[in-house]
Amino acid sequence: MSAPWWDSDWKDRSSPENRVHVGNLPWGTDERSLKDAFANYGPRSAEIVTDRETGRARGFGFVNFEDNKSMNDAIQGMNGQEVGGRNITVDKANDRPRRWRA
């Protein structure tokens, strides 16, 4: 049974996510260029976090991978590398909790 105030796109997240947090991104980075930067590691998708009010990028994003090995290889290979003139930080992202909707 589902409660309407829980996130409607909730999926069973019992398996760990293969997702990395990428920080210190240049402001001009878009999702395609972020995914392209990780192309050697087989990214499934990428997203840039934007400000709700202005729509501008906030300087960080996330990249999703098919498996744990690809994710760990990307962390090892990309952490500290230069993307768009800035040295990025790459770490395993925390699992996303359920979101409460009012």
C-alpha positions as CSV (number, residue, x, y, z in Angstrom):
1,M,0.0,0.0,0.0
2,S,1.3,3.4,-0.9
3,A,0.8,6.6,0.9
4,P,0.2,9.7,-1.3
5,W,2.6,11.9,0.6
6,W,5.6,9.7,-0.2
7,D,7.6,10.2,-3.4
8,S,5.5,8.7,-6.2
9,D,8.6,7.6,-8.1
10,W,9.9,5.6,-5.2
11,K,11.5,2.4,-6.2
12,D,12.9,-0.5,-4.1
13,R,16.3,0.8,-3.2
14,S,17.4,-2.2,-1.3
15,S,20.4,-2.6,-3.7
16,P,23.1,0.0,-3.4
17,E,23.2,2.8,-5.9
18,N,26.3,3.0,-8.1
19,R,26.4,6.8,-8.0
20,V,29.2,9.3,-7.6
21,H,29.1,12.9,-6.4
22,V,31.2,15.3,-8.6
23,G,32.2,18.6,-7.0
24,N,34.0,21.7,-8.1
25,L,32.5,21.7,-11.6
26,P,32.7,24.8,-13.8
27,W,29.5,26.7,-13.9
28,G,29.1,26.1,-17.7
29,T,29.1,22.3,-17.3
30,D,26.0,20.6,-18.6
31,E,24.8,17.0,-18.2
32,R,26.2,15.9,-21.6
33,S,29.7,17.3,-21.0
34,L,29.7,15.7,-17.5
35,K,28.7,12.3,-18.9
36,D,31.3,12.7,-21.7
37,A,34.0,13.5,-19.1
38,F,33.3,10.0,-17.6
39,A,32.9,8.2,-20.9
40,N,35.9,5.9,-20.3
41,Y,34.0,4.4,-17.3
42,G,30.7,3.6,-18.9
43,P,28.3,6.1,-17.2
44,R,24.6,5.3,-17.4
45,S,23.5,8.9,-16.8
46,A,24.6,12.3,-15.4
47,E,22.8,15.2,-13.8
48,I,23.8,18.7,-12.8
49,V,22.2,20.2,-9.7
50,T,20.7,23.6,-10.4
51,D,19.3,26.3,-8.2
52,R,15.5,26.1,-8.0
53,E,15.0,29.9,-8.2
54,T,17.6,30.9,-10.8
55,G,18.0,27.7,-12.8
56,R,21.8,28.2,-12.7
57,A,24.2,25.3,-12.0
58,R,25.4,25.0,-8.4
59,G,28.8,23.6,-9.3
60,F,28.2,19.9,-8.5
61,G,26.4,16.9,-10.0
62,F,26.0,13.2,-10.0
63,V,27.0,10.4,-12.4
64,N,25.3,6.9,-12.3
65,F,27.0,3.7,-13.3
66,E,25.8,0.2,-14.2
67,D,28.0,-1.6,-11.6
68,N,30.2,-1.1,-8.6
69,K,33.5,-1.7,-10.4
70,S,32.8,1.0,-13.0
71,M,31.9,3.4,-10.2
72,N,35.1,2.6,-8.2
73,D,37.2,2.9,-11.4
74,A,35.7,6.3,-12.1
75,I,36.5,7.5,-8.5
76,Q,40.1,6.4,-8.8
77,G,40.6,7.7,-12.3
78,M,38.7,11.0,-12.2
79,N,39.2,12.4,-8.6
80,G,41.5,15.4,-8.9
81,Q,41.4,15.5,-12.7
82,E,40.9,18.7,-14.6
83,V,37.5,19.3,-16.3
84,G,36.9,22.7,-17.9
85,G,39.9,24.2,-16.2
86,R,39.0,23.1,-12.7
87,N,40.2,20.1,-10.6
88,I,37.1,18.1,-9.8
89,T,36.4,16.0,-6.7
90,V,34.8,12.6,-7.1
91,D,33.4,10.5,-4.2
92,K,30.8,7.9,-3.7
93,A,27.4,9.6,-3.3
94,N,25.3,8.9,-0.2
95,D,22.2,6.8,-0.9
96,R,19.1,9.0,-1.4
97,P,16.6,8.9,1.4
98,R,12.8,8.9,0.7
99,R,11.5,12.4,0.2
100,W,8.5,13.7,2.1
101,R,5.9,15.5,0.0
102,A,3.3,17.9,1.5
